[in-house]
Amino acid sequence: MFNHLRQVFIGTPMPTAREVHERLSKTKGLAIFSSDALSSVAYGTEEVLWVLVLAGTAGLAFSVPIGIAIATLAVIVASSYFQTIHAYPSGGGAYIVAHENLGIWPGLTAAAALQIDYVLTVAVSIAAGVAAVTSAFPFLYHWRVEICLLAIILVMWGNLRGVRESGTTFSIPTYAFIAMMFILIGSGVARLVSGHPPAPTAAPPADSSLQPLTIFLILRAFASGCAALTGIEAVSNGIQAFKKPESLNAGRTLIAMAALLATMLLGITVLARTFHVLPTQHETVVSQIGRAVFGVGPLYYALQGATALILILAGNTAFAGFPRLASILARDHYMPRQLANRGDRLVFTNGIITLAVLASILVIVFGGHTHALMPLYAVGVFLSFTLSQTGMVRHWFVLRGPGWRWKAAVNGLGMVATGIVTVVIVTVKFIHGAWVVAVLIPAAVFLFRAIKSHYDDVQRQMSLIGQTPEPWPNLAAHVRQKVVVPVAGVQRGTLAALQFARTMSTDVTAVTADVEPAATERVRQEWNTWGHDVPLVVLPSPYRSTIAPLMEYLEETDRRDPVRGLAVVVIPEFVPARAWQQVLHNQTAKLIKRAILYERGETSKDRILINVPYHLSR
């Protein structure tokens, strides 16, 4: 029943062979990987104005220069990442680049910063999208948290269904938003050129409430507006999601994204300045510009609808980036290994669910207020930008290929620009909430190292390095009971289970599911040394499952030789020294036991199940 409901919810499982057909075109890639960056146009200008309005008209005069600076920075960052895409065609995220070129600690710092920012991206984007809805329909304002949680669930559901399906689903809102933004900007500019600008939407604040215009205030406004650049790195993280040639398609998608972002951000900033728009708690800046240009009519509601949809779906960029980065970290043993597993629909299901849960907690804690979340935003992403570009500079100096000086100069410019912005953001936002991220990043790095230490300790205790294969005593020379031993790798716990099985019968077979071809090949090679005379059967697993192929094999084995009864299953299972360490492992042994005990096949008799624990010392 659970499997049936799961298929209804996310669709039927896809074989691994389908992965190449799930690749994205540039059109769909722009929708998936650029929705975060493009949607930030809806709140980037607003965040700048929230700060500048504190200094009144004198402060608001700096909105356009700050908008130009942010747009220029977007072009610099995009140019830097364009080179990263072609230097790392298999995926050039900040973690990979920093880890390879700068070392373990910078790599983990970049990974921690990005993962934290991905969580904030979902929370901020969803909250901003709901703010667009409540601006058009104020009676929904008090339900904003509930609407945010529902939106997170819907975006999670779309991603669980698979990359290609989510690309199709999210393409329409993305391109609808782009179209409405250009219609808005074009119509607004036309009204200005024609000499019929709309009346100011709000009165400037009274002089008695103003703060002095200082460099610190201008830098704070710039730092707030830099939230518009989050998501630019997502394309470099997802290169392998594109159709061939991957690097070429990803690079062109990045260029298109940067051009659209810079154009729309500058357009909205200019309109906000010329229309004298001021930020308010209950209506967004884009909504005010829309009312001024379109009036309260079909185009206004179309604008608000498109803005709400892309903001709600903008979290999709994080849902594409967070699980991929988590899977890489899990394969490197810095995050729980369950995050490296692909689900039924060829996506990293566990990572998607984890991100949804963390973002939901943030929305609840901050009450669904975009402005309350903003001080935490962009710190992590600009830190990862800086580490990535620093790593690329070193990459070119070490590689020294054709044109390496020019390439190093481009990435060097990105390194300096993003480094300065990082310092500015941390400095001006520290007391407003950036300190939280400044604490969380080292805490996350510490957690990564603790997880890695645990996995290294497990590997050391389970390793066969330094051991010598010795013949096993055949205590069951005349017993022909069928015995099957599921194995995932050749380790001490595996050999203990095999040796125990040989004391029961001479008819012992080891089986392993071909979930990861590289891991299966390692098992084959090591079996020649450590498998003794126990045959190894590799079970095809096109849907990346361990349980289903094993159950099918057991049924087939029993059908071939019903006289000797059901095969006995001997399961090797290592037991961590501490209970909390269980969450870092796949629990495959427990899943096999549950399947055998509760998901019977054609046989009516109970199958004998024997568990052989291997206890770790710490």
N, C-alpha and C positions, 0 to 999 in steps of 0.2 A: 504493500500500500504506500509506504514511504517513497519507494522508487518510482511508483506511478505518479504520485503527486509532484515529485521532483521533475519528472519529464514534462508534466503539464506546465509547471512553473517556468522552467528554463529551457525546455526543448529536449529532443532525443540526443543521446551521446553522439559525438563526432569522432571518427577514427583519426589517428595521428596523420595518416596519409592525406587527409583533407586540409591540413594546415597550410600548405602552399596555396590552396585555392581560397583561403580566408584572408589573403593579403589585401591591402587597401590601395585604391587608386589615389592620385593626388587630390582629387575632389573630395573623396571621403576622408582621406588623411588630414586635410585641412579642417574638416568638421570635427574630427576626434581630437587631434593634437593642438589645435589652435583656438578652440572655443574658450579656454581659460583666458588667454592673452587678449583675444578680440572682445570678449565680454567685459573685460576690465575697463573698457571705454565708458561703460555705464556708471562707474563709480570713481574712476581715476581723477577726473576733473573735480568731482564733488569733494573728494578728500583734500585736494589742494585748496579749494574754496573754504572748507571748514576751518582751516588754519588762517588763511589770509584775511578772512572777514573779521578776525579779532583786531586787526589794525585798520578797519574801515576802508574807505575809498583808496587811500594810499596803498594799503596792502593788496587790494583787489587788482590794482594796476599791474602787479607782477604776475598775474595768472597766465597771461599769454607767453611771456618770456620763460616761465617755468615749464609751460606746456611744450615749448620748442626744445628746451633742454632735455625733457623726458623723451620726446620723440627722437632726438639725436642720439640719446643713450640707447634707445631701442634699436636703432640702425647699427650702432657700434657692437652691441651684444649679439645681434643677429649675424653680423659679418663674422664675428669670432666663432660662433657656433657653426656657421656654414663651413668653415675650415675643419672644425672638429668632426663634422659628419663625414667628410671625405677622408680624414685621417683615421677614423675608427668606423669603418663601414659596417661592422657587426654590432655597433651600438656604442656611442661615445658619451654616455652620461657622466656627470661630474665625479661620481664614485670611481668609475673605471679609469678615467683620465688621471684623477688625483692619486689613486692607489698605485697605478702603474708608474707614474712619473715622479711623484713626491713621497710615496711611502705609505705605510699602513695607517698611521694616525691622521694625516691629512685626508686620506681616502675615507676613513670612517667618519671624520668630521663632516665632510661633504655629504656623505650618505645620511647622517643624522639630521643635518640641516634640511636636506631635501625632503626626507620623510615627514618631518614635522611640518614643513611648509605645504606638503601635499594635503595633510589633514586640515590645515588652516584654509587651503584653497577651497576644499569642499564646503566647509562651514561658512566662509565669507561669500562664496558665489551663491550658495543656496539662500543665505540670509538676504543678499542683495536682490536676488530674483524675487523673493517674497516681498521685499520692500517695494518693488515695482508694482506688484499686484495690489498691495495695500494702498499705494498712492492712487491707483485708479478706483479702488473699492475700499474706502476708509473703514467700513464696518468690519472688515476682516483683520484689522490691526491687532486686536487682542488675541487672535488665534494664530499669530505669526509662528510661534514655536511649533505648534502642532502641524502647520502647513510645511514648515521646514523639514520636520522629521518624515512626513509623507513624501516630500520631494526626494529626500536622500534614499528612501526605500525604492522609489521608482527608478532613480538613476542606477542604483545598485542592481536592480532587476534587469535593466537594459544591458548592463555590462556582463551579468552572469549568463546572458543568452549568447554571448560571443562577439568577437571583434567586428565581423562583417555586418551582423545584424545591428549592432549599436551604431556602426558607421552610417547605415541606411537611416536608422531612426533619428540620429542627431544631425544629419546633413540639412534637413529642411529648416529647423529652427536657426541654424547657423547662418545659412544663406538668406533667410528671411530677415534676420537681424541686420546683416550687412546691407541688404537692399533698403531697409527702412532708415538706417543711419545715413546713407547717401541721399535718400529722398529728403530727410530732415535737414541735412547740411545744405544740400542744393537749394531747397525751398527757402531756408533761412538766409542764405547768401543772396538769393534773388530778391528777397524783400529788402535787404539792406541796400543793394545796388539800385533798386527801383525808387529808393527814397521813402519807403513806407515801413520803417522798423516798428515792431510792436512796442507797446508801453512797458516800462520796467515791471517785472513780476513781483518785486518786493522792495520795500524802502530800506536804505542803508541803516546800519545800527547807529544809535545816538552817540555823539562824541564822548559823553560821560562814561560810556562803557568800553571805550577803545583801549587797546594796549599799544605801546610804542612799536613802530616798525623797526625791527632789528634784523641783523644778519641771521641770528639764531632762528627767528620766526620764519624768514624766507627759506632757510635750510630745512626747517621742520615741515613746511608746506611741500618742498621738493621731495623730501623723504616720504611723505604721505602719498604723493602722486606716483612715486616709483612702484607702488603696488600694481600699477598697470603693466609692468614688465614681467610679472610672474607668469610662468607657463611657456616662456620662450624656449627654455631648454628641453621641453617635452619632445620635440621632434627628434633631437639627437638621442634621446633615450629609446625611441621607438623605431629606429631605422629599419629593423628587420620585420616590422609590421607592414612595410610598403611592398608593392609589386616590384619585380626586377625591371631595370637596375635600381636597387634600393637606395643607394647614396644619391643618385641623380634625382630621383623622385622626391626624396626627403629634403634635399637641398632646395629644390624649386618650391616645395611647400613652405619651407622656412622663409624664403624671399617674399613669397606672396603674403604670408602672415605678417611679416615686419612692415611691408608697404601698407597693408590695410590698417594695421594698428596705428602707425604714425599718422596716416591721413585722417582717420576717424577721430583720434584723440585731439589733434590740433583743431579739427573742425568744430568739435563740441566745445573745446576751450574758448575758441574765438566767439562762438555764438553765446556762450554763457557770459562772456565779458561784455559784448556789445548789447546784449539784451538785459544786462544788469541783473542776472539771476543770482540769488543767494540761497545757500543750503538751508533746509528746514528739516525738522525731525520727522514730519509726517508726509513729506513729498520729496521725491528725488529731483536732482537738477535736470536730468533728461526729461522727466515728466513735465517740469515747468517750461523747458524749451519747447517741448512738443505742444503744449497748450498754447504757447505764445505764437507758434508758427502755424499749427493746424486748426487751433480752436478745439473745443471738446466735440469731436466728431469721429467718423470711421477711421481716418488716418491716425488720429491720436490713440485710439484704442488698439489699432494694429501695431503702432509703435510700442505701446506698453506691453502688449501681448508678446511681441517678438523679443523685447528686452527681458521680460520675465522668463521666457522659455530658454533663451541662451544662457542667462545667468544661472538658472536652475540646472541646466545641462552642462554648464561650464565645468562643474565638478567632474565631468567625464574625463577631462584631461588628467586630473589627479587619479581617477580610477584606471586610466591607462598607464600612468607612470608609477604610482605607488606599488602595485602588485609586481610589475616587472623588476623594479629595483629591489623589492623584498625578496623576489625569487633569486636574484643574483647574490644578494647578501646571504640567503639561506644556503645556496650552493657553496659559498665560501665559509659556511659554518658560523656566520655572525648573527643569524636570526633563526628561529625555529624551522626545522627542515620541512615541516608541513607547508610552509609558504612557497617552497620550490615546486610543488606538485601542480600539474595542470588538471583542471576539472573536466567534466563531461564535454563541455563546449569549447575546449582548447584554450581556456582562459585560466588565470591563476585565481581560482575560486576563493581560497582561504584569504588571500591578500585583499580581494575585493570586499569580503565581509568584514575583515578587520578594519579597513579604512572607513566603512560605513558606520561601524560601531563607535570608533574614535571621534568621527566628525559629529555624530549625534550627541555625544557627551558634551562636546564644545558648544553646540547650539543651545543645549539645555542650560549649561552653566552661564553663558553670556546672554541668555534670553532672546536669542535670534536677532540681536542688534548688530548690524554691519559695522557701525562706527565704533562700537565697543571692541570688536575683534581686530580692527585695523592696526592698532599699535603693535600687535603681535606679528602682523603680516610682513612679508618681504625681507625680514632679517635673515631668515634661513636661506632663502633663494639667492640673495645677493652674496652671501658668504660662499655658497656653492658655486656661483658664477666666478667669483674671484679665484677659488681653489682650482676650478676647472681650467680657467685661462692661464693661470700660473703653470699648471701641469702641461698645457699645450706649448707654452714658451719653452719649457725645458725639453719637451718632445722634439721641437724643431732644432734646438741646439745640439741634441744628441744625434738625431737622424741625419741632419745636414744634407737633405736631398735638394733637387732642383728648386730654386727660388725660396730656399728656406729662410733667408734673411727677411724678405718681404712678408712671408707668412708669420714669422716670429714677431714682426713689427705689428701686424694686425692683431694678433692675440695679445701682444704686450699692451697695446692701446686698450683692449678690452679688460685686461688685468688691472691696469691703473684706474680706468674709469669705474669699474665695479668695485674695486678696493676702496676708492674714495667714498663711493656711495654707501658701502657697507659701514664704514666708520661714521659717516653722517647719520645714517639710520639708527645705529646703535646709540650714538650720542644724544640725538634729539628726542628719540622715542624711549629711552631707557626708563625714565621714571613713569612713563605713561603705559608701560606694559611690556616693552621689549626685554626687560630683565627676565621675564618668565622664559622666553626663548633662549636667552643667554645662559640660563641655568639648565634648561631641558636638553640642549645640545650636548654638553659634556656628560650629563646623566645618561643620555642615549648611547654615547660612545662607550661609557663604562659598562653599560648593559651588553653592548655588542661584544666587548672583550670578555665579559663574564661568560656569555654563551659560548664563545669560541673556546675559552679555557675548558669549559665542561666537555665540549665535543672532542677537543684534543685529548683530554684525560680518558674519555671513553675509548677513543681510537687506540690510545696507548695500551689500555688494559685488554682490549679485544684483539690487538695486533698479533700476527704470527711471526713478525720479524724477530730473528734470533732463535726461532724454534726449528726443530728438525723433525721431519715426518717419520713416524715410527709405525711398524705394523700393529694392527689391532688384533686382540685375541678374538677368535671366532667362537663365542660361547654358545651360539645357536646354530650349530652345524647342520642340524636335521630339522629345523623349524622353517617352514615355508610360508608363514603368515605375511601377507602383503603389508608393507610399511612404506609410507610416503613422508618425506621430510621437506617442508617448504623452506627455502633459503633465499635470503636477499643479498648475501655476500659471504665471503669466506673469512670467518673470524673464529675466535676461540669458542664462543658460544655455539657457533655452527658445528664445529668439530665435536663438542661435548654432546650435542644432540645426535649427531651421526653415530658416534661411538656407542651411545646408549641404544640407538635403534638396532645396531649390529648385534647387541646382546640378545635381542628379541627374535631376530630372523636373519636369514641370508638373503631374503628378497627385499632389499631396501633400495628405494629410488629417491633421489633428491630432485626437486623441481624448483624452477625460478621463473617468474614472469618477466617477459621482455618489455619492461616499461620504459627504460632508458637504454638504447642500444650500446652506448659506451660502457655503462655499468655492467650490462650483460656480458660484453666481451671480456671485461676484467674477471668476472666470475669464471668464465670458460677457461681463461688462461691459468688462473690460480687453481682451478679444479684438477688440472693435470698433475699438480704437485701434491695437493692436500686431499683430493677426493678419494684416494685409495682405489678400491675396486667398485665403489658405489657409483652407478650411472647417474648422470645429470641430464634432466630433460628440460629444455627451454620452451616455455609455453608462450605462443604468440599473444600479444596483448594490444590490439589496435586501438582500444579505448583507454589505455594507460591504467588499467585496473589490475590489482593483484588477486582479489577475491574471486571474481567471476571466472577467470581462466583456471584457477585451482579447483573450484567446485566442479567445473565441466570435466577437468582431467580425472577427478576422483570418480565421478559418475561413469565416465568411459572406462576407467580401470575396472570398476566393479562389474560392468556389463560384459567385458571381455572374459572375465574369469569369475562367474558367480559361485562356483563350487567352494572356493576358499573364503567366501564371505566378504564383508566390507573391509577396505584397507584401513589399517590403523594410521592415524596422523600423529606424528611426533613434531612438536613445534618448539624450536629454539627461541628463547626470550631472555634478553638481558634485563636485569632489574637495577635501576639507578639507586644510589645510596640514599637519596633524599626524595621524598614524595613529590615536591614541587618540580623536580627535574623531569618528571614524566611528560610535562607539557611541551618539552623540547623535542620529543620524539614522535614518530608516526603512529605508534600503537598498533602496528600491523598484526602482531601476534594476537592481541585482544580482538581485533576485527575478524581474524580467521576463526578464532574460537567461537565468536558470536555467530558467524555465518554457519559453521558446522552444527552448532547446537540448536539454532532457531530457524535456519533456512534450509530445510531438508529438500533433497531432490526427489528422484523417482523411488529411492529405496525407502522401505518402511522400518527397517531395523535401526537402532541407534549405532552410530559410528563411535569407535573408541578413540578418545582424544587424550594425548599425553603431553604435558607441558614440561619442558626441561629448562629451568631457570639458570641463568648465569649471573651471579651477583657481583656488582661492581663495588670496589672498596670505598670510593668517595665520589 
